[in-house]
Amino acid sequence: MAPGRSRLARKRVSLPGVAELLRPATRDVAAPDGRQASGREAHSQKITVYMSADELLDLERARITLRARGISVDRGRLVREAIAVLLADLDAGVDSSLLARRLRESAASGAVNGAHRQAPVAPP
């Protein structure tokens, strides 16, 4: 190790460029299947999603149901595919999309019930 360098040398992080950040949000309408989820590959971007125990159990049940029918996927791939399907539906028509309807219903029921959602608390 070179003198003066710490044992934990800083790793340079690759960030997206301006063109990637400011690219149009629309997709090519000529794509026959709409959005495509990425498959089993190295992903350079990461998000954290918090789920309830029931939601995680439902996700695992879905994975096992697919596996029983010969479709083996991990939870990450299942989530990426589900997101791709919902976003393709949103691209096809915002007002008629399943995602917009569910979010509208959720917002309306929260307003009617007077429910106020608290921001999630970050784990220690």
C-alpha angles and dihedrals in degrees: 000000000000116000113260095024119115120236088244101056113194115257116221111239119220111226127191117263127240092263091055093047095047100039116130114274093223123096130223104277091207092071104110097210098038115225121011122211117223115254133218101323140116109285120207095196128065137188130184119227122191116212135182118246089253093052091050090048090051090051091051091047090053090050092050092046090053091046090053087058094050098265109120114191135152122237093258093056091046091053093046090051092048091050091048091052093049093046092048088052089049090050090052092059128336097206095049097039120119090229094054092046093051093046091048091050091047092050092046095049090047091052093046094048092043089235116163117199118220122218111259115262114239114238115251 
